[in-house]
Amino acid sequence: MVNLHTTFMGLKLKNPLIIGSSGLTNSVENIVEFEKKGAAAVVLKSLFEEQILQEVHHVIRQDEFSNLYPEAFDYIGNYSKDNSIGKYLELIQQCKKAVQIPVIASINCFTTDEWISYAKKMEVAGADAIELNVFVLPSDPMRNSERNEKLYFSIMEAVLKQVRIPVSLKISYYFSALAETARKLDWAGAKGLVLFNRFYSPDIDVDSLKIIPSHVFSDPTEISIPLRWIALLSGAVNCDIVGSTGVFTGKDIVKLILAGACAVEVVSTIYKNGNDQIPLMIKELEEWMVTKGFNSISDFKGKLSYKQAENPAAYERVQFMKHFAGIE
């Protein structure tokens, strides 16, 4: 019997499969089912900073509040925020009572405003860790890369002052120097890096002349990006690395662990294939380990990372020389 146990940010996991943050992790019933199917941990649906702000603005804009004095606006604003965070804290508490697997809170944020104090409330509610989902699209020509990247450190450092539970960052690959940034985040106290974030992708409907969402779910081909960067960063950072995006099968889990990940987050495959995909992925991982003679995850973790692979240059190659230059 192979040993599938692994650890992420000091959290003990019975296997490497984590259910990532999504609408699927917004109810206790779903999370109980995920545990029954074999998931090792869950990341709750993100609490969005902008969602909280929008709710506050919506309440304050109501006509019945239009003639209130300034102190009343502050009261209403704070009440709306507390109501929003209150529901999330209740979800954490209920999940911790219902399941034995780690429950990770998630915050989708883009500033260091007062929402930072909510991190402490999540810890008190019982969250085992916090995943900070931070992203700034580098689209403003007036903001240089240093200014954009500074925000990641400011948010993380502010949260770390609030909590003692481990904090991970789910980031994108939109960095001018991703490897350096990852190392600095590690040095600054991040216990984990989740590679990578997946964003809303716009498309254009040429018939209605409207901007519409495109590619809501990931597909298996997208695994190549996290695979490359996990392999490159494995051994270069001390914090744990989790793979995300394009993980659909047990063999995909194998690939990312071979590259250096300690675990993976899955979402799209559950949406597309249902909860029964969880035990199928775990079984496929087990069968592969038996076939290869590996008794534990640590036996092959990072075996094909940049530092351990026989041909590490393959991870740095960016041009298709063989296929497009006639090289055989």
C-alpha positions in Angstrom: 0.0 0.0 0.0 1.6 3.3 -1.1 1.7 6.3 1.2 0.0 9.3 -0.3 0.5 11.6 2.7 2.1 15.0 2.0 2.3 18.4 3.8 1.5 21.9 2.7 2.5 24.9 4.8 2.8 22.5 7.8 -0.7 21.1 7.2 -0.8 17.3 7.0 -2.7 16.1 4.0 -3.8 12.5 3.4 -3.0 12.9 -0.3 -2.0 15.8 -2.6 -5.4 16.7 -4.0 -6.9 20.0 -2.8 -10.2 21.4 -4.0 -9.4 25.0 -5.1 -11.4 28.1 -4.4 -14.6 28.3 -6.5 -18.4 28.3 -6.3 -18.0 24.6 -5.5 -16.5 25.4 -2.1 -19.2 27.8 -1.0 -21.3 25.4 1.0 -20.8 23.0 3.9 -22.7 20.3 2.0 -20.3 20.3 -0.9 -17.2 20.3 1.3 -18.5 17.3 3.3 -19.0 15.5 0.0 -15.5 16.4 -1.2 -14.0 14.9 2.0 -16.1 11.7 1.5 -14.7 11.4 -2.0 -11.2 11.7 -0.8 -10.1 15.3 -1.1 -7.3 16.2 1.3 -8.2 19.9 1.9 -10.4 22.6 0.6 -9.9 26.3 -0.2 -13.1 28.1 0.5 -14.7 30.4 -2.2 -12.8 33.7 -2.1 -14.1 36.7 -0.1 -13.6 39.4 -2.7 -12.5 42.8 -1.4 -14.3 44.5 -4.3 -17.5 42.6 -3.5 -17.5 44.0 0.1 -16.9 47.5 -1.2 -19.7 47.2 -3.8 -22.2 46.0 -1.1 -21.3 49.0 1.0 -21.8 51.4 -1.8 -25.1 49.8 -2.8 -26.5 50.2 0.7 -25.3 53.8 1.1 -26.8 54.7 -2.3 -30.3 53.7 -1.2 -32.7 56.7 -1.2 -33.8 56.1 2.4 -30.2 56.8 3.6 -29.7 59.9 1.4 -30.3 62.4 4.2 -28.3 60.8 7.0 -25.6 62.6 8.8 -21.9 61.6 8.3 -21.7 59.4 11.4 -24.6 57.4 10.1 -22.9 56.7 6.8 -19.9 55.3 8.7 -22.2 53.1 10.8 -24.0 51.8 7.7 -20.8 51.1 5.9 -19.3 49.2 8.8 -22.5 47.2 9.3 -22.5 46.2 5.6 -18.9 45.1 5.9 -19.5 43.1 9.1 -22.5 41.5 7.6 -20.5 40.3 4.5 -17.6 39.0 6.5 -20.0 37.5 9.1 -21.4 35.1 6.5 -17.9 34.0 5.5 -16.8 33.5 9.1 -20.0 31.4 9.7 -19.0 29.2 6.7 -15.5 28.6 8.1 -17.0 27.7 11.5 -19.5 25.3 10.1 -17.0 23.6 7.8 -14.6 23.1 10.7 -17.3 21.4 12.7 -18.4 19.2 9.7 -15.0 17.9 8.3 -11.6 16.7 9.5 -9.6 17.9 6.5 -7.9 21.4 6.6 -10.1 24.3 5.6 -8.2 27.2 4.0 -9.8 30.6 3.8 -9.3 32.7 0.6 -9.2 36.4 0.1 -9.2 38.0 -3.3 -7.6 41.4 -2.8 -5.9 44.3 -4.5 -5.2 46.9 -1.8 -4.0 47.0 1.8 -7.2 48.7 3.1 -9.0 47.9 6.3 -10.1 44.5 5.0 -6.8 43.3 6.3 -8.3 43.0 9.8 -10.7 40.3 8.5 -7.7 37.9 8.3 -7.6 37.8 12.1 -11.3 37.0 12.3 -10.8 34.2 9.8 -8.1 32.7 12.1 -10.3 33.0 15.1 -13.2 31.4 13.2 -11.0 28.3 12.8 -9.4 28.6 9.4 -6.3 26.4 9.1 -4.5 28.8 6.7 -5.2 31.7 4.4 -4.7 31.9 0.7 -4.2 35.4 -0.6 -5.4 35.7 -4.2 -3.6 38.8 -5.3 -3.4 40.2 -8.8 -2.8 43.6 -10.4 -3.1 43.6 -14.2 0.0 45.5 -15.4 -2.0 47.5 -17.9 -1.4 51.0 -16.5 1.5 52.6 -18.5 2.0 55.1 -15.6 2.9 52.3 -13.1 6.2 50.5 -13.4 6.8 46.9 -12.5 8.4 47.8 -9.2 5.3 49.7 -8.1 3.0 46.9 -9.2 4.9 44.2 -7.5 5.3 46.1 -4.3 1.6 45.7 -3.7 2.0 41.9 -3.3 4.5 42.4 -0.5 2.5 45.1 1.2 -0.6 42.9 1.4 1.2 39.8 2.6 3.2 41.6 5.2 0.1 43.4 6.5 -1.8 40.0 6.8 1.2 38.3 8.5 1.1 40.9 11.2 -2.5 39.9 11.9 -2.3 36.1 12.0 -0.2 33.2 13.1 -1.7 30.6 10.8 0.3 30.0 7.6 -0.4 32.3 4.6 0.1 31.3 0.9 -0.1 33.5 -2.2 -1.9 32.5 -5.3 -0.2 34.5 -8.0 0.0 34.8 -11.8 3.0 34.7 -14.1 2.6 38.4 -15.0 5.9 39.5 -13.5 8.9 41.0 -15.1 11.1 38.7 -13.0 8.9 35.9 -11.7 11.7 33.8 -10.2 13.1 36.8 -8.2 9.7 37.8 -7.0 8.9 34.3 -5.9 12.2 34.2 -3.9 11.4 37.6 -2.3 7.9 36.4 -1.3 9.4 33.4 0.2 11.9 35.5 2.2 9.1 37.9 3.3 7.3 35.0 5.0 5.0 33.3 2.5 4.6 29.7 3.6 3.3 28.6 0.2 3.0 29.7 -3.4 0.1 28.5 -5.6 1.0 28.5 -9.3 -1.0 29.9 -11.0 -4.0 32.1 -10.7 -6.5 31.9 -13.5 -8.4 35.0 -14.5 -11.5 36.2 -16.3 -10.7 36.1 -20.0 -12.6 38.5 -22.2 -14.0 37.8 -25.6 -16.1 39.8 -28.1 -19.5 38.7 -29.4 -19.4 40.1 -32.9 -23.2 39.7 -33.3 -24.3 41.5 -30.1 -21.2 43.8 -30.1 -20.7 43.0 -26.4 -17.7 41.9 -24.3 -18.4 38.4 -23.0 -16.4 35.9 -20.8 -14.3 33.3 -22.6 -12.7 30.1 -21.4 -14.3 30.0 -18.0 -12.7 26.6 -17.2 -9.1 25.6 -17.8 -8.2 22.8 -20.1 -5.4 20.1 -19.9 -3.1 22.0 -22.2 -2.7 24.8 -19.7 -0.7 22.6 -17.3 2.5 23.3 -19.2 2.8 26.8 -17.7 2.7 25.8 -14.0 4.7 22.7 -14.7 7.6 24.8 -16.1 7.6 27.3 -13.3 7.2 24.7 -10.5 10.2 22.9 -12.0 12.3 26.1 -12.2 11.4 27.3 -8.7 11.6 23.9 -6.9 14.7 24.1 -4.7 15.1 27.8 -5.4 12.5 28.7 -2.7 12.0 27.2 0.7 8.2 27.6 0.8 5.9 24.9 -0.4 4.7 25.0 -4.0 1.2 23.9 -5.2 0.3 23.4 -8.8 -3.0 24.8 -10.2 -4.6 25.2 -13.6 -4.9 22.4 -16.2 -5.0 19.6 -13.6 -7.6 17.0 -14.8 -6.2 13.5 -14.1 -4.1 11.6 -11.7 -1.3 11.7 -14.2 -1.4 15.5 -14.1 -0.9 15.3 -10.3 2.1 13.0 -11.0 3.6 15.5 -13.4 3.4 18.5 -11.1 4.8 16.5 -8.1 7.7 15.3 -10.3 8.3 19.0 -11.2 8.5 19.8 -7.5 4.9 20.5 -6.2 3.8 19.2 -2.9 0.2 19.2 -3.8 -2.3 20.4 -6.5 -5.5 22.4 -6.5 -8.3 21.3 -8.8 -11.5 23.0 -9.9 -12.3 22.7 -13.6 -12.1 18.9 -13.7 -14.7 18.7 -10.9 -17.0 21.1 -12.7 -16.7 19.1 -15.9 -16.6 15.6 -14.6 -18.3 15.7 -11.2 -17.2 14.7 -7.7 -16.4 11.1 -8.7 -13.4 12.5 -10.5 -11.7 12.9 -7.1 -11.3 9.2 -6.2 -10.5 8.4 -9.9 -7.5 10.9 -9.8 -6.3 9.5 -6.5 -6.6 5.9 -7.8 -4.6 6.8 -10.9 -1.9 8.4 -8.8 -1.7 5.3 -6.6 -1.5 2.9 -9.6 1.2 4.9 -11.2 3.3 4.9 -7.9 2.9 1.1 -7.6 3.9 0.6 -11.3 7.0 2.8 -10.8 7.9 1.3 -7.4 7.5 4.5 -5.4 6.2 4.0 -1.8 5.7 7.7 -0.9 5.2 11.1 -2.4 8.6 12.2 -1.2 10.2 9.4 -3.2 9.5 11.2 -6.5 8.7 14.8 -5.5 11.0 17.1 -7.6 12.6 14.2 -9.3 12.3 16.0 -12.6 12.7 19.6 -11.3 15.2 21.9 -12.9 17.8 21.0 -10.4 17.4 17.3 -10.7 16.4 16.6 -14.3 19.0 15.2 -16.7 18.0 17.8 -19.3 17.1 20.9 -17.2 17.6 23.2 -20.3 14.2 21.8 -21.6 12.5 24.0 -19.0 14.1 27.2 -20.3 13.7 26.5 -24.0 11.1 28.9 -25.4 11.4 28.3 -29.2 10.2 25.4 -31.2 13.5 24.8 -33.0 13.0 21.2 -34.0 9.5 21.5 -35.4 9.8 24.8 -37.2 13.4 24.9 -38.2 13.6 21.6 -39.9 15.9 20.1 -37.3 15.5 16.3 -36.8 
